[in-house]
Amino acid sequence: MIRDDALRALPVRSALPALTSALDADGVAVLVAPPGTGKTTLVPLVLAGLLDEGAPVRRVVVAEPRRIAVRAAARRMAWLLGEKPGESVGYTVRGERVVGPRTRVEVVTTGVLLQRLQRDQELAGVDVVMLDEVHERHLDADTATAFLWDVRETLRPELRLVAASATTDAEGWSALLGDAPVVEADGVSYPVDVVWAPPARPVRPPHGMRVDPALLTHVAAVVRRALAERDGDVLCFLPGVGEIARVAGQLGTPDDVEVLQVHGRAPAAVQDAVLAPGARRRVVLATAVAESSLTVPGVRVVVDAGLAREPRVDHARGLSALTTVRASRATGTQRAGRAGREAPGVVYRCWDEAEDGRLPRFPAPEIKVADLTAFALQVACWGDPDASGLALLDAPPGGAMAAARATLAVVGAVEGDSGRATGRGGRLARIGVHPRLGRALVDAAPVVGAERAAEVVALLSEEPPREYGDDLGRALGSARRGRDAYAGRWAREVRRLARLVPDPAPSARETPLPPIHATEPGGTGVTGGADGAGVSRSGAGRDDYVAGIVAALAFPERVARKTGGSLLMVSGTRADVPDGSTLRDAEWVAVAVADRPVGAGHARVRLGAVVDEETARRAAAPLFGEGDEVAWADGDVVARHVTRLGAIELAVRPLREPAPGLVRDALVEGLRREGLGLLRWGRDAVALRERLAFLRRHVGEPWPDVGDEALHARVDEWLEPELSAARRRADLGRIDAGEALKRLLPWATGEAARLDELAPERLEVPSGSRVRVDYADPEQPVLAVKLQEMFGLRETPRVAGVPVLVHLLSPAGRPAAVTADLASFWGDGYRSVRADLRGRYPKHPWPEDPATAEPTRHTNARLRR
């Protein structure tokens, strides 16, 4: 039975006529509705025609950014209809699907929606897609929006799209979606008072994942204050699970107050309890999952710690993780609105009012700060490897995309030159985990078996609870024995992944990867098929062994060896293992998760697996190498033959005949002190540097900066291996700077191939001559050419969109005129040049109308012959 009273109480009803009219007319709309108006629950029911018998029957998909929001929205809509989830309203999250034959509204995560779009671009059978909470700017949501707009523009113009949010850049979304109509709903009219409650003493700002314990102590005190001063339940926003646990511990068990901890890992029973009225007064400690799409009944007070977690990538160390940042003003508004959904409320903000104006307006879009490897694979599979043709509010940063494509090329997911997805890449995308983990699943399955590989990949796809420890092998055993909410989700994900392991035989279009033949510390060889058959019984099935192989395949550049009391990764990053960890005694470790603590010089291992050297070598095979190395140490030359795995030295022996003279480091220092003129700069080398300087100025990224300071900073990139081979100053003079500079061309992005197109060495002029372009002035290149060779050309030649400065030469090769506008010169300036030169050079043609004359490089006498 439909709960009409509850439906009539939702304020978004007033905006429904405008929304349906906009969709009928344009097929797309931006819906802005403040918290508590019912946009997430009422709008999909109306669009599906579930509330009016005469309404058109439509199938609606609602995309939410979080699993907890998916379940809550589906349950709320089913309750409004007097049904259970799986009837008219269902939901799907990774590893869980609750739908039925009568389902007309399906709530999904944006990740699930992306998977469907990759399988079926037309979304057959779906009439409306509603993208909820677009203001949060999650990468999956931005990507899904871009794909859906592409589908609507090219395949299904009848597909209806709604971008919905409580606080957003409505004008920006409207412009992105073809000037879509913006429909605004009136919010709940309950006022929310603001109480500024900063700490009495300054606290340290967040750094990495760390939050000053003094701030958490203060937040707990503010919660107790709110309980004493106000009525109703208290909702407290904290950045993560660890901070929630710490504040909960400081609160203890207040009299007649129930303390609940809500986050993505919370058991379903806890999540359900939060979304239902409580018998006692409650304090709900929550992460960002409670910011939107969820109404926590009974809340009259919000305590906001003012912090949030956002993804960051440390490309220098090859680490990516969440980091703690100050929450934006839009986030603060969203959180405060939770206090006024049912009645007047109050928000206690744990910072100073003067500080509020300095906060960012909106959260940082994930596309600007996150690891883009999965995004790059999604767009490559979609057929737009550089995402240039997609409707995105923010373009992906070029450097992050280049790094992502490089990672994808290593795992065989994309073609290195074009960036297009390979058949292997398509299969990795359909697995629904990070491409690194997909690669590990596919390549480890023939060695350890599909199910065992899936167990570890499932463990890495959602970081396990801290109580599982930092040893991946032991954490695997804990998950298998666990009875907590995480273990339940893990088991479902294992079953899902095990079903998705593709045939290990590569197709003709794939880039084959080196076969894995790992050896255990005891020396047992391990081989096997996709089902794990043939795996050595003597240890290949051990949790630590299986975990090591999978982690090493997923993160080959993080394979590390114990040296000097810490771990040195293949990438060159050093990491420490915490005291008491079972990983401390291991010689080789595959690091799966690491961060960098405040003030620490090294990273810190948070999750890793013990491996042996043979496994390390196989997993990081592309980084294996050996050769002679010469370095300056302690005032002398040291020459060695080194076998290394990336930055890890596997074996070192001295060379019998150390190279005399300057060693590499001294050569680099000499270049810094005396300048790059020590190198051989031929005409072609100078021209290449000038061309690159021109492109850097007018095109920008990815063309390199070739100024002296920039080249010194990147000397390792463009002067190897010449520097390693050089022994003295004279050797530097023999290095062809032009050939070395070519290493800085943007090969990874494919742009290097456009050098001659964007900044050609020569331009063909109307006479047929190919004339060298002078790029000495990066503002405007110069084309010096005899005037008669340009007859008939009306438009000034351009390079990279910039008109060249044409130096028109006399027959003797002397400048006769300079112009950047040939059409104007032919019409005005040519007359005076003709009058001045035709008497001195009578054998050369001087037509009255040069714009229509035949160009030539010869004299009249030659032409007559």
TIMI-571402 format. One record per residue: x, y, z of N, C-alpha, C in turn. Coordinates in steps of 0.05 Angstrom, whole numbers, plus 5000, padded with zeros to 4 digits. Atoms other than C-alpha are relative to their C-alpha. Last residue first. Layout:
! residues N
XYZXYZXYZ ...
! end
This chain:
! residues 865
498850245011628755763559498249765005 500550005029624056343573501249764986 502850075005623756163647499549994969 500250294996631356163653497249914992 498550135022631656853623499849705002 501650005025626057093668501449864978 500149735013630056873729498249984975 498249955022628656233770499750294990 497449964987625656063839502150084979 497650125014618656143813502450055017 497549984984611556303835502349864985 498850274997606356413780502550025017 497850075017602657073791501149725006 501050195020595757143822502349904982 501850194987597657493887499049784981 498650244990603657803853498249805012 501950134981599258273811501449755011 501649794986603958773777498149885020 502749955010608958233761498550215015 501249814981616358313779497250064990 502849915005619857723747499150185022 501950144983627457693754497250114996 500550275010632257873698498049855017 501950015023631358613712499549724990 500150285007634458573782498149964977 497450134992636859273799500149714992 497849895016631259613760502649875006 500250105027625859153789502250114982 498250225007628259273860499949924971 497349974991625659943885501949794988 498849765012619259983845502950035007 499750045029617559273862501350234987 497850195003618759393937500649954970 497649864995614360013934502549824998 499549805021608759643900502650145005 498550115022609259033946500750224979 497149974998607359414008501549914976 498949744995599959523993503150024998 501849785008595758953965501350275003 500550005029601058413964498450244992 497649925014603158614035499650014970 499749714998596058594062502550104985 502249885015594957894036500350305000 499449995029601757684061497950144983 502649995014600357874133500550034970 501550234989606157714180497249994988 502949994996610758164140498949755014 500850194979617958344130497150035006 502449934985620558654066499549795021 501349795015626658664020497550105015 502849944993631358274064498950234984 500149804980637758094025497050065007 500250124973638357433989499950195022 497450034989641057723924500049885028 498550225015634457593888502849965011 499449925027631258023944501449774986 497349935007628557684005500250094971 500050025029621557674036502750114990 497949825010622357554111500249964970 498750055026615757234130502050224993 499149745009613957244204501649964975 497149955001610256594214500550294991 499049915026602956594235503050055000 498749744999601756184298501050084972 501949784998596655624296501150275001 501350034974601755074311498150245005 499050244986605555334250498850005028 500250024971602055824203501349745010 499850274988603356044132500050015030 497450044987600856744113500149725012 500150024971594856714067502849945011 501549784989594856973995500150005031 500950084973600256543964498750235014 502450165001600556683889499049905027 502249905017607756933888497649805001 502549984985611656673947497750104984 500950274994617856423908497350005015 501350125023618757103876498949725006 502749895005619957423944498649864977 500049805021625856993962497250074992 500450125026624756634028500050234979 498549835018626356754102500149884972 499650145026620956424144501350204981 499449845024621256674216500449814976 498050115017617956364278500350174975 500950025028614056804326502249904982 502549865003614356834402498949974972 502250184995619656294408497350144998 501749854983624756744373497549835005 498349884980630156274347498350185019 501649984976624755864311501650145023 498249914978627655964241498250055025 501349814982623655564189501950065024 499750044971627755224135498650225015 498449794987624955294064500149965030 500550054972622454714022502050175016 497750024982622154973952499149945028 499350284997616054813909502549965018 498150075022615255523883500749715001 501350045026608955603927501949914977 501049755010612955493992498849954972 500049995029614054824027498650264991 502749965012615554934100500350014969 500249855025621654664134497150024992 497449885005623454424204499950184975 498350125021616154314219502650144997 497749825003613254554286501949884979 500549764985606254254294502250214997 502549885008606453724240499750275013 499649885027613853564247497450134990 498149785000612853474322500250134973 501149765012606353084316502050234998 500350055028609552394328499050254985 497449975013611852644395499849974970 499849745012604552724416502650044985 500450025029603651974427500350274986 502749915007602452084501499449974970 502150164985608351664524497250084991 500550265012612951944469497649865013 502250144986612452654493499249744986 502549985015619252874467497949835013 501949844985624452904522497350034985 501150164979628452334492497950155017 502350145010629352744429498749825021 502549864994633853204468497549854991 500850044971639352684468497450145006 501050274997639452654391499249955029 502650045013639853404389498949735003 502249904982645253464442497349964987 501949865018649953024401497650085017 502850084997655152834454498250174982 500750185021662252934428497149905002 500149865025663553554469499349824976 502549845001661553174531499850144973 502250185007666952664516497450154999 500150045029672053224515497849814992 501349775013670153404586499949964970 498649744996672052704611498550224984 497950024980669551994618501250275007 498049795001663051944580502049975023 497750085017659451284575502250205000 498750244988654751414633502449914985 498549924977653452114607501449765013 497649875007651551844539501750085024 497750104985646551354567502650144995 499250284997642951794587499649864973 497250045007642852534571501149725006 499449965028635352634565502949964993 501950115020632252354628501050024971 500050295000637852434678498349884978 497750105014638853154657500149704999 500850265012631753324677502349874986 501750154982633253894726499349724990 498350094978638954134683498449835019 498350225010634354154623501949905021 501750245003629154554662501749774990 500750114973634355054686498449744997 497650114986637355154616499249875027 498349804990630555234581502349885016 497350055007627854634544501850235007 498649754996620954594576503049954994 498249954977617853974548501150285000 497349935011611753914502501850105023 497850144986606053554539502850074990 499850294996603854074557498849854976 499850094972604354774530500449705002 501750244997601954924459499949915029 502649965013604555634447498149775003 501249744995610455694494497250024989 500649984971612354954498498550275005 502450164993611554894423499350035029 502449885012616455474411497549855007 500549764984621555204461497550144989 501350094975621054524426499350245018 502750105007622454834358498549925025 501749765005628355224387497149924993 500649874975631254594417498250244997 501950164985630454224352499350135026 502749965011633754794313497949845015 501049734992639754814360497250034989 500650014971640554054352498950275009 502550144996639954094276499249995030 502349845010645154634271497449875006 500049965029650054254315497550164992 502549905010650354344390500250074970 499849935028655853894416497250094990 500950215019655553914492500350104971 498050215000659754364537499349784980 498249955023655054934516502249804999 500550215019650154634567501650044974 502149975019653055084620499849774980 499049875025659455164657498050024978 498349764995657155034728500750144975 501449804984651154574717501650265002 502149885017654454194660498550225015 498849825020660554094703498050134982 499349764986656153824760501450204981 502549854996653153324711500650265014 500849895026660153114689497450165003 498349765005662253044762499350134973 501049784983656252594775501750254996 502649895008658052164714499150245017 502250204999665252064728497450154995 502549914988670852524706497949784999 501249745006677452224691497550055015 498749764990679551494691498350244994 499849795021674750894682501450255013 501849774996676250344732500550224979 498849765010679849754701498150235003 497150014997678449124740501350264991 498850035026671049274750503150025003 498449785010668449144820501149954971 497250075000662748654830501750234989 498049795007655648784851502849885000 497250094999649548334854501850224991 500150294994642048434865502949895004 497650135009642249194870500049715009 498850204982635149444879502449874987 498149874982633350094843501449805018 500749734995630049724785502250135017 502950015005631949004794499050285006 502049864984639549054790497249934991 502550135008645748694768497850115018 502350034982651649174777497849854986 502050145017658649184747497749925019 501150254991662549704786498349884977 501150125024667150304776499049725008 500750284994668650754835498549894976 501750145019672251394820499649725009 498650185019675051784878497949884981 497849875014673252364924501549824981 497849954981669051964973502550104985 500650054972664651704916502550055017 498049854984664251914843499349965029 500949794982660351404803502350135014 497849844990661250924745498950235016 500749754989656350364730502550145011 497949864987657349754686499050275010 498249855015651249344669502150145017 497350004989645348934691501950154982 497849925017637948964682502649975014 497550144995631148754709502150104981 498249824987625549274707502749875007 499249785017621448914655502050195012 498150075022621848284698500750234982 498949745009618448594759502049964977 502149795000613848004773501050264989 502050065020618947484751497950224999 498849965027624747784790497949964978 499549715005620647864853501050054972 502749885005618047144848500450304994 500850095027625346904841497250124993 498749855021627547334900499049924972 497250075003622447054948501250154976 499450145025616047374971502949925000 497450105003613047595038500349864973 499850295000606747995032502949924996 498150125019604948715046500149705003 500950265008600049185080502049894979 502550064985601249825118498949734993 501550235011608549915098497549965018 500650204979610950605118498349794987 502750094999614351085069499749795022 500750235016621051375086497049955001 498650005025623552055108499349774982 498350235005618352115162501350034973 497249964992615852795185501849774994 499149724997608552595182502950005009 500849874975607651865160501250295001 497749864990608351675086499250155026 500449714999603551145062502550125011 498049854985603950425039499150295001 501049744990599249885013502250145016 502649955013601049274971498950275007 501549804985608549214986497450064985 501649865020611448564958498150195016 502849954994616748385010498750134976 501549895023623648075003497050035008 498149875017628547955060498750134976 500050095028623047815110502150154984 497850195004624747915184500249914971 497449884994620548545192502349824994 498549945024614448265156502850105005 498850255009611547935218501650044974 501250125024610448635244501449744993 501850214994612448785316498749864977 499050194979615549445300497849795006 500549944972612649765237501249785018 502050194990616049615170499650065029 499550124974619650205139497749815007 502350034983619550405066500949865025 499450154976624650665016497650005018 501149904975622450874946500849825024 498149824987627150704889499050115026 500349735010621750404844502050205011 499049995027624249704857499850284989 501750105021622849834930501450024973 499649845024628149894984498349884977 500550135025625949625051500550204977 502749935012629149865114499749864974 502049974979634849665161497350094990 499449784981640449795111497850055020 497249905001637449365057500350225020 499049894975631148925059502950084997 498050174986628548824989501050145024 497949874985622249114958501849795013 498450224989617148954905502450115013 499849984971613449614898501249745012 498149794993614749694823500250035030 497250095004611449014812502050215008 498349774995604949234845502949934996 501649755000599348774822501850255002 501149955027603948204802498450264998 497749935017607848254867499150054972 499249724994601348274907502350084983 502149815010598647654872500950285005 500150005030605147244880498050214990 497649885011606047444953500050024970 500249714997598847304973502450144988 502049905019599346604944499850305001 498950035027605746464982498250114979 497949805003603246755048501249994971 501049725002596746375042502250204995 499849864975600045705028499150294996 502649934990597445364965500150165026 501249805018604045374929497350095010 500249734988607245034989498650214983 498249964978609144314978499950285011 501250054974602944164938501850075023 498550184981605844494877498649975026 498749844980600544794831501349815020 497150015004599044314774501550175020 498950275003591744484768503050014996 498150064979590245194792501149724998 501550104977583945274750501849925023 501849804990587345724700498449905024 501949895019593045244691498150195013 502750094998599145114733498350124979 501449945025606445204746497149915003 503049994999610445234810499150084972 501149875024617745034819497049985001 502050165015619644854890499050164977 499050075027626145194913498049844984 498950274999624845214988500949904973 497449994986623945974985501349725001 500349944972618445834934502850025013 498750204984619645874860499850085029 498949904975615246244811501349765016 499150264990614346074739501450065026 499250004972610146644712500949725007 501250224984609946714637501150015028 498250234994612147394611498649795016 498449954976606147804586501949775006 499550224982603347754516501850095023 497249994996600948414486500749785020 498949934975594048244462503050035000 499749714997591248284393501350075026 498049905018592347544375500550305004 501049995027588747314437502150134982 500349735011592347114500499049994971 498749995026590946434531499650274987 497349885000589246564603501450014974 498250205011581746464591502850124999 500250085028578446994633501949784993 497350045010577547004709499949914971 499349825022570547274719502849964989 501650065024567446714760500950164976 499350275009572946744812498549934974 497549985016571847494817500849734989 500449855024564547424838502550004982 501750175018565746864888499650154973 498450235010571447254919498449834980 498349905022567147884922501849784989 501649965024561847514961501750104977 500850265011566947255010498350034975 497750135012570047945020499249734987 499749875026563248265034502349874984 502350075016562047755089500250124972 499650285010569047825116497749914983 498050005021568148585120500349724988 501249915024561648515159502050004977 500849725000564948085212498850084973 502949994999565047335219499050285000 501549784987572247225200497049974999 501250094975575646565187498150205011 501350265005577046685113498649905025 502549955015578347425126498549744996 501949864983583347255181497450044985 501150204981586946745137497950125018 501650185016587747275082498749795018 502649875003590147775134498149834983 501550044975595647275152497250134998 500550294998598147255080498349945025 502350075018597348005072499349715002 499150225015601648155134497749894983 498849905024599648845158501349784982 497149985000594748635211501050094973 499050225016587548385207503050004998 499650234982585948865264500949754985 497349994989587049435215500549765018 499949864975580749235176502849985012 501150144977582049005105500250165025 498050054979583149475047498849885025 501049844978577749374995501849955024 501849815013580449144927498550175021 498649755008586548844961498050204989 498849884976582748294999501350274994 502249894985578548144937501050145026 500949765014584948074898497750135014 498149784994587647594950499150264986 500049934972581647144949501850235007 502349834995580947184873499950075030 499349735009587946904865497850195006 498049894982586046314909500950284992 501249934974579646204871502050125019 501849765002582746244802498950085027 502850075002588545764816498250255002 501050084973595545894842497149924999 497950094982599545934777498849895027 498750255011594445984721502049885019 501850235000590346464765501349754988 499450184977596246934779498349754999 497450125004596147264710500749815023 499850155025588647414707502749854999 502050225000587847614780500449834975 499150204981594248034781498249755001 497750145011592248394718501049785018 501050175022585448554747502249844987 501050244987588848804810498849814980 497850154989593049284770499049745013 498650165021587049474728502449855011 497849845011583249694792501549834979 498149924979577149244801502150174986 501249824980570849144759501850075023 499750134974572848524721499050185022 502550134992569948834658500249865027 502049804993575749314652497549875010 499349894974580848754655497950205009 500750194979577148394599500750105027 502950014997577249014555499249805022 500949764986584649114569497050005004 499450044971586248404548499050235017 502050194990582748534482500449935029 499650265012587149144475497749825009 500250234983584749844492500549754984 502550145003587150414449500149745017 501649994976592850834476497449854999 502549875003595450954406498450045026 499849775017602850804413497450164999 498349794991602950364474500050254983 497849995020596949944457501750245007 500449825022592749864520502449984981 502849925003591549344573499550194977 501150105025598148974567497150084996 501650244994600049054641498649904975 498350204988605849524622498449745005 498350125020601549914574501649775011 501750175016596350044628501649864978 500750244983601650314675498449804984 497550164998604350774620499549755016 499750155025597150994604502649835001 502050215001596151194677500349824975 499150214981602751574680498049775000 497750145012600851944616501049785019 500950185021593952084644502349864987 501350224988596852374708499049804980 498050164987601552814669498849755013 498450155019596153064623502049825012 497249895003591353254678501649834982 498050144984584252994664502750124996 498450185016579553524635502049865018 497149944998574653824684501549794983 499749734988567053874675502950085001 499050004973567353274629500350295010 501149774985563353154566500849985029 502050054980567852674528499150255015 502649975011571452794462497749955020 500449735011578252934491497250044990 502449884988578152324537499450274989 499149754986585252154515497750155012 497850044981583651424499500950255015 499049725000576751564468502350015020 499249915026574050884446501150284999 502349855012569950694507500750094972 502050205009575150164524497650144987 498850155023580450714525498049794990 500349845024575851154567501249874976 502849965007575050614620499750154974 500950255012582450434619497050024991 498750025027584451154630499149744986 501449825018579351204687501249984972 502650125006582250584721498450174980 499550255015589350864716497349874992 501850015023587251574736500349744984 498750185019590051584807498049954977 499950294995586352154840501849864980 498250084979587552914844500449705003 497649834998584353274786502149895019 498550025025579352734765502550175001 498150234999577252684838501749994975 501050225017574253384835502149784999 498450035024576753794894498949774983 497950214998570953924941501749994974 501050275006567354594930502249795005 502949985005568155304956498849724996 500750025029575055194986497049994997 500350285009575655435059499350004970 497650085014578156145072499949714989 499949875026571356415090502449934983 502050125018570555905145500250124972 498750205017576956105180498149894979 498349865018573856745208501449814980 501649885021568256325238501750144979 500649724995573255905277498450114976 498049825010573155145273499050285004 497650014983569554565305502250164988 497750025018562854735275502650035016 497649914986556854585319502449954982 497550135008550654535276502250135017 497649844995543754685303502449844991 497750144988536654445289502450195003 497749814996529654655272502349865014 500849794981525454035254502350205001 502650064988525553435207498950225019 501750155018531153565158497249965011 502549875004534454125196498149854982 501349934974540453785228497250124996 501050244987542553425164498550065026 502850055008542954095129498849755013 501849854982549254245168497149954994 500050134973552853685132498150155018 501450265002550953945063499849875027 502949945003552954655081498449744999 501049904975559654415107497150064999 500350244983560754015044498950085027 502450155010559354635002499549755017 502449864990564255025046497449864991 500849765015569654515031497550135013 502550035015572354015082499350274987 502249844989579554115104497649974982 500049725008583853545080497850155015 501949844985585752835102500350304992 498749814982589252405050497850175013 501749784991586951775015501750195017 501550054976592351364981498150235005 502549865001596851304921498349925024 502050064979604151134922497550164995 501750225010609151094864497949925020 499550244984614251504903498349764990 497150034995614952094855500649745015 498750135023607851994829503049965005 497249924998604952124898501549874978 498050175012597552064882502750135003 497749865010591952354925502049804988 497750155011584952134941502250184991 499949995030580552564986502449834990 497950165012578452485059499750014969 500950185020574553025095502449844989 497950155016575353465155498749814981 498949835021571054015188502149864983 497149974994569953635254501350174978 498350035024562453765244502950055007 497349914992557653655302501949944977 497650105016550553625276502550115013 497449874996544453685322502149874982 500549714997537053555311502750155002 497749824997537652845286499150295000 499649914973531452425300502350195004 502349894985531452045235500950085028 499750134974538051965196497850125018 501349854979536152145125500249845026 500950144976541051865075498750205019 501650235008542352085003498949855024 502049985020547752565027498549744996 500449735009552752715081497650034982 502549884990551952065118499550284991 502350155010556951675076497450125010 501549855020561952245090497649844989 498249895021564151895154498250154980 500250095028559551795213502150134983 497449915010559151815289500349894972 499250155024551751755307502650134990 497849855012550051965378501049834977 497750125014543251705397502150214993 498649785013537551835446502649884988 498749824982533951185461501250234984 501650004975528750775425501250195020 498950154978531850965358498250015025 500249854975528251155294501149835023 502650044987530850755234499950165026 502149895017536450945187497249965010 499749715002541850855240497750124985 500849884975539350155257500250304999 502950004998539649945184499150145025 501049805019546950165179496950015001 499549734989548549795243498950214981 501949964978545149155218500450285013 502649925010548749215151498050065023 501850225006555449185187497350114991 501850074978559749815182498249774992 499550274991565149805129498149905022 500450195022562550405090500549715009 498149965021561850815154499649784979 501050055027557150895212502150074980 497849935018559050825286499249924971 499850165024553250845334502250104982 497949915018553351105406500249814977 498850225017546850985445502050134980 499349925028545251485500501349774986 502450005016541651325566500550114971 502550104988547751505607497750034980 501549814984553951615564497349895009 502850075002557750995542498450205017 500850214982564951185527497149924995 502749954990565551855492499149795020 500049784981573051795488497250075011 498750094975572651105457500150225021 501850184986567551345406501249915027 501949834987572151925388498049835016 498649854979577851435374498050185015 499550174977573450945336501350155023 502650074988570651495291500549825025 500849764984577751765279497349945014 498349984977580051075256499250235018 500750204980574050975211501750025025 499550295005575051615174499349825022 499050075027573952365164500249714994 497250044996569152525222501149894974 498550075024562052795220503049995005 497349884999557952775284501649904975 498550125022550452665282502650144998 497749855009547052815349501449844978 497650165006540052575366502250184989 499950145025534953055396502649854997 501650255001535153585449500549874973 502150025020540654105458498549745003 501349755007545454375511497549974982 500949854976547853755547498350244993 502050174986548253295487498850155024 502549995015551553865448497949835013 501349744996556853945502497350024986 501150004972558353205502498650265005 502350185000559153235426498749995028 502249855012563653855433497549824998 501049814980568053475482497750154989 501550154980568752895433498850185021 502650085013570653385379498349845020 501849765000575953695425497349934988 500949964972579053015438498150235002 502050214995579152895363499050025029 502549925013582653565353497849795006 501249784984587853395406497450094987 501750114979589152735371498650215017 498949944973591753125311498149895021 501649784988589252775248501050045028 499949944972593952355206498350235008 502450124986591952045140499950105029 500450285008596752495101497449905013 497850065019597653125142499849704993 499850285008591953445180502349974980 501750065024593354135210500349714992 498450045025596354145280498149934977 499450295005591654405334501649994973 499650095028591355115361500749704999 497249975008588755185433500349904971 499049784984581555295456502950064992 498450094977579054865399501150245015 497250075006573855205354501549905025 498950134977566355165370502949924994 497150035006562555625324501349905025 498549954976555055495335503049954993 497150075001550855545273501350095026 498249814987543255535277502849904998 497850134986539355105228501950225010 497449864997532655355205502049835015 499150004972527154885183502750135002 499849734990524155095116500950005030 501550004974525554445081500550265014 499050184978528154615013498150015024 499849864974524654894952500849805021 502150074981526254514888500450165026 499349974972530254794831497649945017 502450004984529854564759500850005029 499450034972535554744712497450025016 501549834982534154634638500749935029 502450134988539754294600498550195019 501849794989544454754562497449885010 501449885022547454154524498050225008 502150175011549253734584498350154979 498850255008555854084600498049824986 498549955024552454764600501249744989 501949945022547254524650501550044974 501250255009552554204693498150044978 497950165014556554854696498849734990 499549895027550355264710502149844985 502250075018548154804767500650114972 499749795021554854834802498049954978 498350055023552454404859500250244983 498449755003549054354927501949954976 501049814980543353854936501550264997 498249944978544553454873498750205019 501349904976541253144813502050045022 497749964982543553034741498950145025 500449804978537452764705502550005016 498049974980538152404638499350225020 500349764984532952144590502050005022 499250064972534751654535499950265016 502450014983530751844472500749945029 500949734993537052084436497650005018 502750014990539751374439499150285009 501550255003545951234399497150025007 499250165024550251854385498249754995 499449845024548252434430500349834975 502449845008544752024483500550154974 502150195009550351514487497650154989 499050105026555652074491497949814988 500449785019551652404547500849914971 502949995006551351734582499450234981 500750225018558951644575497050014993 498849965027560452334603499249784981 501549785012555652244662501050044971 502650105008558651564677498450214986 499650175023565651864678497349894989 499349825022563752434725500249834974 502449855007560251934771500550184976 501950185014566151454770497550154991 499050055027570952024786498149814985 498550265001566952264845500749944972 497950015021565052994837501749755003 497750124986561053044903502349964981 498249794989556453544867502449885014 497849945019553652974825501950215011 497849894985549552734885502450064982 500549864975544852304843502650105012 497450004987545452114770499850185025 499849774981538451944747502749975014 497850034981538051504685500250255017 499149764986531451444648502449925018 501249755011528750964596501150255012 500049784980532850334608499050254986 502150044980531049724566499950225021 502650105010537549704528498049965022 501650044977543050104561497249914992 502749895004545550304492498349995025 500049715001552850224511497250124997 502249935018551849514533499750304999 501250245012557749174566497950064980 497950125016561749814578499049744987 499649845024555450174600502249884982 502250055019553749624648500450154974 499750275010560649654681497849944980 497949995020559950414687500449724988 501149885025553150334721502250014979 501750215013556149844772498950124974 498250205011561550364789498549784985 499049905026556350904795502049814988 497749824996552950494849501050094972 497450135004546150224832502250205008 497949824989538850374848502649854999 497750144989533850014804502150205008 498049824991526850284792502349845012 500049775019522149874749501950225008 498449774991522949194783500050214978 501749765001517248724765501550265006 501249965027521648134745498350254998 501950215007525748204809498850064973 502049915020531748574835498249774994 502750064990536548494894498050134981 502149905018543648444868497349915010 502750034989549848384912497950124981 500250244985557248284893497249955012 498150215008558348994871499749765019 497349914993552049384887501849774992 497650165007545249284856502550145009 497449874999538449534879502249804992 497850184992531049394872502750155000 497449864997524549784869502149795009 500049775019518049494842502650155001 502550005014519548834878500050224979 500050235018526748704898497349974985 498149985023526549144959500049754984 497350074992520149024999501950044977 498950245010513549374987502749945013 501150214984508949905016501049724991 502050155016510650374960498649785015 502049815008513950875008497949864983 501849944977517550285040497850194992 501750244997520350064972498050045023 501949995021522950774961498049765002 501949784995526250785029497850014979 501850084978529350095019497950225006 501850205010532150294951498049915022 501949885018535050944978498049794990 501949844985538250605038497850124982 501850174985541350044997497950175014 501650165018544350524946497949845015 502149835011546551024999498249844981 501949964978550450485036497750174991 501750244996553650264971497950055021 499250184979556250964955498049775004 497150034998556351444896500949795020 499149874975549051344876503049955003 497250054993546351194807500850165024 498949784983538851144797502849925008 497650074985536350714739501050245015 498249794990529250814716502449885014 498050134983524950354674502150215006 497249975007518850714648501749845019 498350194986511350614648502850024990 498550185017507751244625501849815017 497449905008503051524678501449804982 500049935028495751314680502750104989 500750225018496250924744500150074971 502449935014500051464780499449794980 501849874982505251314833497350084988 500950184979509650804798497950125019 502950035003510451194733498849815021 500650285008517951074732497049964996 499050045027519351824732499449724989 501749855018514851904793500949954971 502750135001518251354831498250134981 500050245016525151624812497349864998 499649955029523352324837500149744984 502649945013520552104905500450024969 502050214997526651754934497450054985 498950265005532952134917497949795000 499350035028529552814909501049714994 501150255012525952744975500849954972 502349945017526753465000498849754988 502550054987531153285059497550054984 500350254984537553595034497249985012 498550014975536654154983499549745015 501950034978534154014912501549985027 498649914975537754214849497950005022 501849974977535353804789501750085024 498449994976539153874723498150075023 500549794980535153644664502049995022 497949984981535353214601499550245018 498850264994530352964551502250005020 497250015006529153664524501349735005 499249825021521653754520502949954991 501750055024518953154558501050174977 499250255012524753194607498449944975 497349975011523653934620500949744986 500249845024516153824629502750034986 501150175021517453254678499750154974 498050215008522153694718498949824978 497949885017517554294718502049804991 501149925026511653874741502150134982 500550225019515953534794498850084974 498349975023518654164828499449784978 500649755014513054234879501650034974 502450035016513653494897499450264984 499350005028520753624920497649974982 500149745014517853834987500750004971 497449955012516453125011500050254983 498449834982510453115057502750074988 500949725001505752865003501750195016 499349905026509852224997499250304997 497149955001509452085071500950124974 499449794981501952175072503050074999 500549735012501151765009500750225018 500249824977504351135037499750294990 498449765003502850674978499550185024 501749765000500050005000501750255000 
! end
